[in-house]
Structures are given as structure tokens and as C-alpha cells.
Amino acid sequence: MYVVMNELYVPKEAKDEMIKRFGKSADNMTNVPGCLEFLFLNHEEEDGKQIVFTKWESKEAYEAWVESDAFKKAHKERRESKEKSPASGNQLNAYEVVYHTS
């Protein structure tokens, strides 16, 4: 299993907009092969932090998604859009799961 967390730095006043944007992504992620779980985390007490958490069957499944036409199209549309992202930056962290219980 493989976990990827994208920590977004978002001004407090733009957090609701990011929640809406990623709500659309959440629906799409249910159809991505190898994606086991998608969570969008909103830090209630800290300004400027939201996390996109995804859990994958394997690192290869995650990499296949990143290389997919759907991923490239979605990110290209956002880059080319006149609508600027409210995130001022991000940090991507990936982990191989060593132990897991549920």
C-alpha cells in the first residue's frame, strides 16, 4: 500500500473555495484504478493548511494515475485557466505503508 499527502498552504479566506474544488475531485477519484481512499483534510485551528490524502494499492498504481491522460488534462486545465489557484504553495509527501490495521 502507498499513501500520498499533498499539504496545501491556503489563506484562511480561500479555504472554502478549495473545499469546493476538491469536492469535484473526490467524486472522480472513485473511478481511478488502484485508488483505495481519497480524503480532503481541513485543519480547523491552523490558518493556511489543507491536506489531500490518497491511499493506493501500490506506488505503481499512484504513478499510473499521475501519468494518466485524466490527471494531465485536469492539471493542464487548471494551469491554463485564468482562475488562479488560491493555494500559495504545497508540499507533496509519499509513504510506503509498512503496517496497517483497520
C-alpha positions as a printed Julia matrix, in Angstrom:
102×3 Matrix{Float64}:
   0.0    0.0     0.0
   1.14   3.55   -0.76
  -0.01   6.87    0.74
   0.42  10.33   -0.75
  -0.32  13.53    1.14
  -0.33  16.88   -0.62
  -0.14  19.61    2.02
  -1.6   22.81    0.6
  -0.91  26.26    2.01
  -4.15  28.19    1.6
  -5.12  31.56    3.1
  -7.96  31.21    5.59
 -10.3   33.23    3.38
  -9.77  30.82    0.43
 -10.28  27.54    2.29
 -13.96  27.22    1.32
 -13.09  27.63   -2.36
 -10.5   24.83   -2.11
 -13.04  22.59   -0.38
 -15.41  23.1    -3.35
 -12.67  22.42   -5.91
 -11.58  19.2    -4.26
 -15.17  18.07   -3.77
 -15.29  17.6    -7.54
 -12.01  15.65   -7.44
 -13.33  13.37   -4.71
 -16.12  12.15   -6.98
 -13.67  11.48   -9.82
 -11.22   9.58   -7.63
 -13.74   6.79   -7.0
 -13.18   5.71  -10.62
  -9.37   5.79  -10.6
  -7.87   2.27  -10.77
  -5.8    1.49   -7.7
  -7.09   4.39   -5.6
  -8.33   2.95   -2.32
  -9.21   6.14   -0.49
  -9.38   9.91   -1.0
  -9.68  12.38    1.84
  -9.56  16.17    1.88
  -8.5   17.36    5.33
  -9.17  20.86    6.6
  -7.17  21.95    9.63
  -9.7   23.71   11.85
  -7.31  25.54   14.13
  -4.46  26.43   11.8
  -4.68  29.07    9.13
  -3.45  28.12    5.73
  -3.28  24.32    5.8
  -5.35  21.72    3.97
  -4.25  18.21    3.03
  -5.22  15.97    0.14
  -4.72  12.39    1.36
  -4.82   9.47   -1.06
  -4.29   5.79   -0.37
  -3.24   3.48   -3.22
  -2.91  -0.25   -3.82
   0.74   0.37   -4.75
   3.26   3.0    -5.74
   2.83   1.81   -9.33
  -0.94   2.49   -9.17
  -0.25   6.06   -7.98
   2.36   6.63  -10.68
  -0.01   5.26  -13.34
  -2.62   7.81  -12.24
  -0.1   10.68  -12.35
   0.86   9.61  -15.88
  -2.77   9.17  -16.99
  -4.44  11.4   -19.55
  -7.17  12.26  -17.0
  -4.61  13.57  -14.47
  -2.7   15.54  -17.1
  -5.88  17.02  -18.55
  -7.22  18.12  -15.15
  -3.96  19.77  -14.15
  -3.42  21.35  -17.56
  -6.91  22.88  -17.47
  -6.19  24.37  -14.05
  -2.83  25.77  -15.22
  -4.33  27.28  -18.37
  -7.38  28.63  -16.6
  -7.46  32.34  -15.91
  -8.64  31.36  -12.45
  -5.59  31.39  -10.2
  -5.31  28.73   -7.52
  -5.88  30.05   -4.01
  -3.03  27.85   -2.74
   0.19  29.76   -2.22
   2.24  26.56   -2.3
   2.29  22.91   -1.4
   4.44  20.07   -0.15
   3.99  16.55   -1.51
   4.84  13.62    0.77
   4.66   9.95   -0.21
   4.97   6.89    2.02
   5.16   3.15    1.57
   2.83   1.63    4.18
   4.73  -0.75    6.43
   1.94  -1.66    8.9
  -1.79  -1.25    8.5
  -4.8   -2.26   10.58
  -8.45  -1.47   10.06
